[in-house]
């Protein structure tokens, strides 16, 4: 099918390496939707699917795949800033591999920096905490995707440790409600913080 411009209208630019995984997931969603009538492949199959499509010798299928590859290359390229787009790579799989190598892999120093960012993350208590909760979760997701997963109870406790000092008594009540480590989940910690905020707004 023809590439629908609306599919890429909200794709983010890859301007910040810390946002690589958000960018990659959104681009993947779009590429999965891009197909050509008569082919079982999607644009994603031609550039990002770990299992590449089986080799075809059918001229019509090869032509369809060339269309998909061109669309994949166009979608990826349109999300890149000028400094990156001068890559000279015309194969979408090779381009995505390069972007992953350049932006999607944290070295030891970058991993440490993300851990320190998580350590100093705070829930302000002066605004709806949903975005602050999501921001900390984004750090943990980035670490996990780079081979440094953190167990859920520890992530949840990290989040609970980020609340304002004046909420400490509420945190003690949370642990009284969930005394077992396995009961301390990210979802419960997030709900606790959001509920506390909502309660404060009622007065």
C-alpha positions in Angstrom: 0.0 0.0 0.0 1.1 3.6 -0.4 2.8 5.0 2.7 0.2 7.0 4.7 1.8 10.3 5.8 -0.4 10.3 8.9 1.5 7.2 10.1 4.7 9.2 10.6 3.2 12.5 11.6 3.8 11.9 15.3 7.1 10.0 15.1 9.8 11.6 17.3 13.1 12.8 15.9 16.1 10.8 17.1 17.9 13.8 18.6 18.6 12.5 22.1 20.4 9.1 22.6 18.5 8.7 25.9 15.2 8.6 23.9 16.5 6.0 21.4 14.3 3.1 22.7 11.1 5.2 22.7 12.0 6.3 19.1 12.8 2.7 18.1 9.5 1.3 19.5 7.4 3.9 17.7 9.2 3.4 14.4 8.7 -0.3 14.7 4.9 0.1 15.2 4.7 2.1 12.0 7.0 -0.2 10.0 4.9 -3.2 10.9 1.8 -1.5 9.4 3.5 -0.7 6.1 2.8 -3.5 3.6 2.5 -4.0 -0.1 -0.4 -6.0 -1.6 0.7 -9.5 -2.6 3.6 -9.7 -0.2 3.6 -11.4 3.2 6.4 -9.0 4.4 6.1 -5.7 6.1 8.6 -2.8 6.0 9.7 -4.0 9.5 10.6 -7.4 8.1 13.0 -5.7 5.7 14.8 -3.7 8.3 14.3 -4.6 11.9 12.8 -8.1 12.4 15.5 -10.3 13.8 14.2 -13.1 11.5 14.8 -11.8 8.0 12.3 -13.0 5.4 13.1 -16.1 3.4 15.1 -15.4 0.3 12.9 -15.1 -2.8 13.7 -15.5 -6.5 10.3 -14.4 -7.7 10.8 -11.1 -9.6 7.4 -9.7 -8.5 8.1 -10.4 -4.9 11.5 -8.9 -5.1 10.0 -5.8 -6.6 7.4 -5.6 -3.7 10.2 -6.0 -1.2 12.2 -3.2 -2.9 9.2 -1.0 -2.4 9.0 -1.9 1.3 12.7 -1.4 1.8 12.4 2.1 0.2 9.5 3.0 2.4 11.3 1.7 5.5 14.4 3.8 4.6 12.2 6.8 4.0 10.4 6.5 7.3 13.6 6.0 9.3 15.4 8.8 7.5 12.6 11.3 8.0 13.0 11.0 11.8 16.7 11.7 11.7 18.3 15.1 12.2 20.5 16.4 9.4 23.7 15.6 11.2 22.7 11.9 11.3 21.0 11.6 8.0 24.3 12.1 6.1 25.1 8.5 6.7 25.3 7.3 3.1 23.5 4.1 3.9 20.8 3.0 1.5 19.9 -0.3 3.1 17.3 0.0 5.8 18.5 -2.9 7.8 22.1 -1.7 7.8 20.9 1.8 8.8 18.9 0.5 11.7 21.8 -1.6 12.8 24.1 1.4 12.8 21.6 3.5 14.7 21.2 0.8 17.3 25.0 0.5 17.7 25.4 4.3 17.9 22.4 5.1 20.2 20.9 1.9 21.6 23.8 0.5 23.5 24.9 1.8 26.9 28.5 1.5 27.8 29.6 1.2 31.5 29.8 4.9 31.9 26.4 5.6 30.5 24.9 2.8 32.6 26.4 4.3 35.7 25.0 7.7 34.7 21.5 6.3 34.3 21.8 4.6 37.7 22.8 7.9 39.3 19.9 9.6 37.5 17.5 7.1 39.0 19.2 7.5 42.4 18.5 11.2 42.5 15.0 11.0 40.9 12.4 12.7 43.0 8.6 12.9 43.2 8.1 16.6 43.8 4.7 16.5 45.5 3.9 19.8 43.8 2.4 18.4 40.5 0.6 15.4 39.3 3.2 12.6 39.7 2.3 10.6 36.7 5.0 12.1 34.4 7.6 11.8 37.2 6.7 8.1 37.7 6.9 7.5 34.0 10.3 9.2 33.8 11.8 6.9 36.4 10.3 3.9 34.7 11.8 5.0 31.4 15.3 4.9 33.1 14.7 1.4 34.3 13.4 0.3 30.9 16.5 1.7 29.2 18.7 -0.2 31.6 16.8 -3.4 31.1 17.0 -3.2 27.4 20.7 -2.8 27.7 21.2 -5.9 29.7 20.9 -4.4 33.2 17.4 -5.4 34.5 16.4 -4.4 38.0 14.0 -6.7 39.9 10.5 -5.3 40.3 10.5 -5.0 44.2 13.7 -3.0 44.0 12.3 -0.8 41.3 9.2 -0.2 43.3 11.2 0.5 46.5 13.3 2.9 44.5 10.2 4.7 43.4 8.8 4.8 47.0 12.2 6.3 48.1 11.6 9.2 45.7 8.5 10.5 47.4 8.6 13.8 49.4 9.8 13.5 53.1 6.4 14.6 54.3 4.8 11.5 52.8 7.1 9.2 54.9 4.3 8.1 57.2 2.2 7.1 54.2 5.1 5.0 52.9 5.2 3.2 56.3 1.5 2.5 55.9 2.2 1.1 52.4 4.7 -1.4 53.8 2.3 -2.3 56.6 -0.2 -3.1 53.9 2.3 -5.1 51.8 4.8 -6.7 54.3 6.1 -9.3 51.8 8.8 -8.2 49.4 7.1 -10.0 46.6 4.0 -7.9 47.2 5.9 -4.7 46.6 5.2 -4.1 42.9 5.7 -1.1 40.6 2.0 -0.9 39.9 1.1 -0.8 43.6 3.8 1.8 44.4 2.6 3.9 41.4 -1.0 3.7 42.5 0.0 4.6 46.1 1.7 7.8 44.9 -1.0 8.7 42.5 -3.7 8.1 45.2 -1.8 10.2 47.7 -1.7 13.1 45.2 -5.4 12.7 44.2 -6.3 12.8 47.9 -4.3 15.9 48.5 -6.1 17.7 45.6 -9.5 16.9 47.2 -8.8 19.4 50.0 
